Amino acid sequence: MGEPRLRFAVLASASAIGLCVLALRALGSGDPAPAPRARGEEEASCAELTPSALRGKRIYQRGATADGRVIEGAIADGTVTLSGREAACAGCHGPSGQGTDEGGIAAPPLTPERLVASGRERDATTARALAAAIREGRGPADRQLNPAMPRFRLADADVSDLIDYIGCIGRDLDAGVTADSVALGAALPLTGPDAAVGAAVRDVLSAVFAEVNAQGGIYRRRLALRVEDSAGPAGEVGATARLLDRGVLALVGSVWSGDPALKARLEEERAPLVGPMAGGPGLGGGPGLGGGAPGPAWNASGAGAARDGGVVFQVLPGPDVLARVAIKHSADASSSTAAAALIVHTRDRAGEAWASGARAEASSRGLPAPPVLSFEPGRLSPRDVAGAAQAHGARAILFWGSGADLASARAALDAAGSAAPIYASLGSLADRAGALPRLLAGRALFLYSGPLGERARASGEALRAFLRRAGVAPGPLGAQASAYVAARILIEALKRTGAHATREGLIAALERLRDFDAGPAQPVTFARNRRTGVLGASLVHLDPASGDAVRVSGWIDVVP
């Protein structure tokens, strides 16, 4: 793989244009291209792509053919080969053919208007000439195109498909997009025990979109929210499938359990999901921004979620990242270079991710692999935890499980005379107003990925003011905060996508978000290899009387 700047460079100037809308559809012909149609006629013909153009769109945006073949292109005199998404035209020319300027090398626009405007290049608009440009990097009069332009290894049919799509680039409409609206979807529990959470998320999303619409929408398109009941027929999978069938550009604030079939469909359709909702109600757990509750959403995240290049853009870190923060804090706080941590976790995907993150961070620091004790959810033996801590001489306990199990483990460790600090996710405490804060005060260090101090106060007041202004009824504040953050992230990305709203453009815009302030959350950053917006946490104690979180460390970052 070449240097990063080469991935984004294709053509160095307008004279290097090698793809054109005005090409003949049959490769090998030397006839000139037909005269361009009027813009309205062209737009109408592109509203629904032909089968050939759809195949070409996949090549352009994903670097793959409809039958799953990965395209390849050689750059830098053939010494570097790119394939798949790295070789996709969209990476350089932009998802909508708008052109880019990356690494100081310009990739020109490929929209029909810009190509027609290059009148001196009309001798390059025959299909034969275009095929030579695409495959061999040869322009008019045998001129060599910039070496950064990949020389693609494409069959005749693939080149023809690609040219067909270029003819509509910037004018085709993705699912959920019309001339005056963008449809967005959310699969939420509207019936059953979690109906209050689903209604809270729905109402906040609707209120945020209504505020944007009142200001003129985004590029004069109003935002329309479509909601399906994830507690209804076929559950979350059925609700999300119904939304995709109805046609939505993206999903926002939806429940997400990581179902493999659903994940595969989202990937296949390149439908982004922004700010998925995690678990049950309450600021400290579930969909709130309190630091990650053990539950279905964290089971879905798994280890390595921060490096996932898929279409699910999470706000909060998963258990693997939180465990890495705990190891970093424990190691830095210990005077011993061989500080041992005992990992205790539920025997499920989230617990395994917790253990995996702890092992990875220990390895990066040259520490011994931490011993692990796993248990079936709800079947913890506190005596086993105390025994393992004593047997391994544990200087810290990293615990992933429910708050009740955590309190039982703490009591057993106290009885055994262990003074090792216990690290756990603040999300394990769904209710911080009950007895658990008193049972865990002083001993447990909780990982918290939300804002604290003045930032928390200001963002909380701003959220409550918005809810009052929008007439949103009081509800689970954690769910409302998560919905607000997800909506703000999506709106910002839609603005950056441009007037031609596409799923690939939206994904690319999300990947460009850096330290974005979405409200009641830490600043959010995504990237091509980063799908978790917040990577880190603070350590807090709980006040035994009020249950309030009291900071005991600064912010601890984790590098993907």
N, C-alpha and C positions, 0 to 999 in steps of 0.2 A: 504494500500500500504506500502511496506517495505521501508527500508532505501535505498537511491539512489544506494549504492554500490551493493546491492543485485540484482538490476535490471540487472546488467551487468555480474553477475557471474553465471557460469553454472557448469563446471567440473573443479576440482582443479588440475588434473594432467592427463597425457596420460592414466594412468590406469583406468581413469573414462570414457573412450570413450564409448558412448552408442548408437551412430548412425554410420552406416557404409555403404559404397557404395556396399559392396560385399554381402549384404543380399539377401535372396530369395525374390521374389516379392509376394509370397503367404504367408500371415501371418499364424502362427500356425505350419509351417513346422520346423522340427528339423534338416533338412539336412544341410550340410556345404555349404558355399557360393561357387559359381563357380569361376574358375580361372580368374584373371583379364585379360582384353583384352589389346592389345598394345595401347600405348597412342594415336597414330594417329587414330586408329580405334575407340577408345573411344571418342575422340574429334569430329570425324565426326558424330557419333551417337548422340551426344549431341547438335549439331549445331541447330537442331530443336527439341524441347522437345516434348515428348509424352503427350497426354492429362493428364495422371496420374501425370507425372513429373511437368506439368504446375500447376496442383492443389497443388502439394506438394511445389512448389516454393512460392505460395501465403501463405501457412501455414508458411513456413520457414521465409519469409521476412516480412509478414504483421501480422501474428498471427490470420489469418482468413481463413476460407474455401471458396471454390468457390461459394457456395450457401449462403454466408454471415454470417455463424456461427462464433462466436468469440471463439478462443481456450482459455483454462484456464490451469494454472499450479500452483501447491502449492509448496512453498519453506519454509525453516526454520521450519521443522517438522510439516508442515501443518498450521502454524499460520499465514502465509502470502500467499495471492492468487494474482497471476498476471493474466491479461487477455489482449487479443488483442495485440496491438503492443508492449506493455510492456512485453508480454510473448513470443514474436517472437524469434526464434532461432538466427536470424541475429543480434539481439541486443547484444548478447554475443559472438557468434562465428564469427561475421562479415558478411557483405552482400555477400561475396564470399567464406565464409567458411575458411577464413585465420586465424581465431583465434584472440583473444584479451586478454589483461591483464588489467582489470579494477579493481580498488579498491584493488589491491594486490592479486586478485584471478584470476588464469589463466583459460581461456576457450580455449581448444586446437583446432587446425585446424581440419576441417572435410573433407579436400580434399582427393580424392582417394589415392594419393601417400602417404600422411602422415598416412592414416589409414592402408594401406597395409604394411607400414614400421613397424607398431606395431605388429610384428609377434606373440608376446606372448599373444596378445589379440584376436587371430583368433578364439578362442573358443567362442568369443562373437559376431560372425558375422552371426549367424542364425537369422532368422526372429523372432523366438520366444524369443530369448535372447534380441534382439533389442527392441521388444515390452515391455519386462520387464524393460529394462533400461529407455525407454521413459516414461512409465506409472508409474513405481514403484520405479525407482531409484536403481534398482538392477543390479549389474555387474556380471562378471564371478564368479563362485563358491559362488553365493549368496552374494557377497560383496556389501555393501551399497556404493552408490556413494555419492559424496559431498552433504551436505544438500542444498547448493545453487543451485544445479541442479533442475529445476522445475520438478515435477511429473505431467506429462501432462494427461489431461482427453480427450483422443482422441479415436474415434471409429476405428475399424479395418481398414476400408477403408482409413481413414485419415492417419493412421500410414503407410499404404502401399504407399500412395501418397507421403508422406514425404520421405520415404526411396528411392523411385524412383528418387526424385529430388536430394537427397544427392549424388546419383550416378553420377550426372552430374555437381555438384556444382564446380564453378571455370572454367567450360568448356562451359557452355551455353552462347549464345550470345543474348544480349538485342537488341531491335530495333535500327537500325542505326549503329550497330557495326559490322565490318568485321575484318579479320585478319590484314588488313593494313589501315583501315580508320575508322573514327568516323564522322557520319553525324549529324549536328546541324542545327536547323531551326529558321527562323525569319519571322513572319507575319508583313509586313511593307506596308505603303501606297506608291505604286509605280506609281499610277496615281491619277488624281484629284488635289485638291488644296494643299494637304500636300505631294505631290510627292517629293519635294526637301528634306523634312525631311527624308522620307523613303530612298531615294537614299543616303543621307549622312550617315545614320545608316548602311545601307548595305555596303557601301564602306569602312567604318572604320572596321566593323566586318571582312570583307574580307581581309583587309590589316593586321590586327592583326593575323588572322589565317595563312595568307601567311608567315608572319615572323616566326611563330612557325614551320610551315612546312619546311621552309628553314633551320631550325636548327635541323631537323630530326624528327619533330612531337612530339607526346607524346607517350612514349613507342612504338616508331617506327610506330605509326599510324598517318596518315595525317588527318588534320581537314578539313572537307568538309562542306561548308555553302549552305543550301537550303533555298530559299526565295520564299514566296507566297505573292501576292498582297492583302493586307487587304482592299483596296478600290475596289476590284473586286467583282465577284459574291459571295453573302452571307457574304460579309464584313469580319471582323476580325474572326468571328466564322468559316466561310467557309475556310478562309486561313489557320487557325490553324488546322482545321480538315484535310485539304489536306496534311499538313506537317506530321501530325501523321500517316495518311494513307500511305504516302510515306516511312515512317520509319526514325525517328530522335531520337537520344538518349535524347536530351534536346532542349529546346527553349531558345534563348538568345536575349535580346533587343527587343522583340516583343511588338507590341501594346497590351494593356490589359485593357479591360473595365469591367472585372469581370462578364461576362455573366454566369448565374448559370449553364446552360447546358454545356458550355465549361469548367467551373471550375470543374464540376462533372467528365467530361471525363479526364481531366488532373489528377485529384485525382485517378480515377479508373485505369488509365494506369501508374500512378506514374511517370509522365513525368515532370521533373522540369522546371520551367521558371525562368531564372536568369536575373535580371535587366530589368523588363518590362519598355517600353517607355510610358511616361505620357504626353498626350496632344499635344499642338502645338509647333512651333519652338521658338527658342530664348533662350539665356542663363538664363534669369530671369524666364522663365516659361516653361511649357511643359516638354519636355524630358531633359532639362538641369538640372544642379545640384544646382539650385538657391533657393530651399526651398519649392517647392510644389505649383503648380498652381491649382486653382480650375478648375476642368475639369473631363472628363470621368475616367481617371485613379484614381483620388482621390475619385470619386464616388464609384469606385470598392473597394478601400482600406477599407473604413468603420472604425468604432471604433474597437479597439482591434486588429488591424492588426499586431502589434508588437508581440502579443502572439499567432498568428496563427501558427499551426503546419502543414500547408499544403505544397504544392509543389511550391508556388510562392514566390521567394526570392527577395524582394524589396530592393533597396539601400537606398532611402530617407524615412524619416518618413511621415506618413499620417497626416491629419488634427487633429486627436485626440491627437497625440503626440505634435504637434506644439502648440495647445491650452494649453496643460499642461505646456509647457515651459513658455507661456505668463502669466499664473496664478502664476507660481512660481516666475517669475521676478516681477510681479506686487505686490504680497504679500510681497516679501522681500524688495521692495523699499518703501512700505508704513509704516508709523508709527502707523497705526491703525490696531488692530487685527481683526477688522470687515470690512476690506477694501472690498468694493462692486465692482464687475465688471459686466458690462452689456454685454451679449453675443448677437451679431447681426450676422445672418447667412442666406445664401440661403436655401430655402426649398427643399433640395435634400439630397442624402445620405452623400455626403461630408460635407455639412453644419451640418447635424445631428451629424456626427462624431466629428466635431469641438466643438459643444455644449456638447457632451458626455464627451470629454476629459477635457473640462473646469470644468464641474461638478465633475468629478472624482478627479481632482487635488484639487479643493476647499474642497471637503469632506475629503480628506486625510490630509488636513491642519486644519481641524476643522472650516472652514469658512462657512458662509451661502451659500446656493445654489444660484448661480448667476441667476438673471432674464434673460429671453431670449426674443429676438424679431427676428422673422423669416420673410422672404419675398420670393416671387417668383422671380427667376432669371430675372433680367432686369426690375423689377417692384418695386424697392425700393422707399419708401417715406422718403426723408431726414428729413422732419419735424417730422415724427414718431420717428426717431432715436434720434433727439434732445429732443423730449418730453419724451421719455422713460428714457434717461440719467438724465434729470432733476427730473422726478418723483421718480427714485430709488436712487438718490444721487450718481450716478456712479462715482467712482474714477478711473476707467479704462474702455475702450471700446475694446472688442475683436471682430474684424470684419472679416468675411469670405465672400468674394464676389469679383466682378471684380474691377479693378483699378478705372474705371470711377465711379462706385457706391461709392467706398471708398472716392473719391474726393468730391462727392456730400454730403456725410455724414459729412465729415470734415468741409465743408463750413457751413452746417446747425448748427453743434456744435459750431463753432466759433461765428456765429450770435447769438446763444443762450447764449453765455458767458461761455460755458463749457471749462475747461482747462484740462480735463482728457486725458491722453495719449491714443492713438489709436494703438492697436496691430493688425498686419495683416501679411499674408504670403508675402514674397518678390515675390513669383511666381504670385501674382495677377497683377503684372506689366509686361505685355508681352513686352513692349517697354519702356525702362528707358531713352531713348534719347529724348522723346517728352516733352509735357508740364506737365505731371503728377508729375515728381519729384519736380518741382517748386511748384505745388499746395499742395504737401504733405510734403515738407521739414519742418523739425523741429518739427512737431506734431506727425507724424506716426513713430512707432517703428516696423521695419520689421523683421520677423523671417527668418533666413537664415541658411540652413543646410549644406552649402558647406564650403570649406576652405577659409580662409582669410589671409591677410598679406603675409609673406614670403612663407608660404606653398602654397598659391594660386598662387603667382608669379612663383615659381619653377615648380609646377605641370602644370601650364598653358604653360610655355615655353617648358617643356618636351613633352606635347601633340602636340603643334604646330611643334616641331622638328620631331616628329614621322610622322605627317601628311605630312610634306615636304619630308621626307625620303622615305615614302611609295608612294609618288606621288598622294595623295588624294587631289582632288580639293577643294578649299575653299567652305565652306557651313555653315549652322547654327551651330555655335560652341557648343551651348548647346546640340544639338542632337549628335554631334560628341563626346563630352565629355562623355555623358551617354553611348554611344555604346562602347567606349574605356573601361570605368570602368566595364561594364557588361562582356565584353570579357575577361578582365584580371581576374575577379573573377571566371568565368567559367574555364578558363585555369588552374588557381591555384587549383581549386577543382578537375579537371580531373587528375592533377599530383598526388594529394593526394589520389585519388581513387585507384590507382594501375593499374597493367597491365590488370587485368580483369575488364573492364569498364562496369558497370551496372548502371541503374537508381537509385536503392537503394543505391549503393555504392557512387554515386555522391551526393545524398541527404545527406548521412551520412558525406561525406567530407565537404560539405557546412556547415553543422552544427558544424563542428570543426574549422571553420575559426574564428580567434581572432585577432582583431586590424590589419587586413590585409590592406596594402597600395596598393590601386588599381589605384593610379594616382590622377586625379583632383576631389577628394572627400575626406571626412573625413575617417579615418580608419574604416573598415567594420568588424562587428562581427555578426555572426549568432549562433544559438543554437537550441536545440530540441524544445524549446518553444519560439523561437524568429526568425521571418522571415523578420524583418526589420534591415538592416545592420547598419544604423546610427540612434541613438535614442537621439535626442537633437537638439539644435540650438543655434545660437548667435543672439543678437539683433543689428540691424544696422539702421543708418539714411541714407538717400540719399542726396548726394551733389546736390543742385539745379541746378548748372551749368553743371556738367558733367554726373550726374546720377549715379556716382560711389557709391558703398556701403561703408560706414564708420562705423567701429565697435564701439558700445557703451556698450557692455557687453562682458564678457568672455563666454566660452562655457558652456551651461547649459544642463546637462544630465537629462534624464528621465529613471527611472527604470521600466522595463516591468511589 
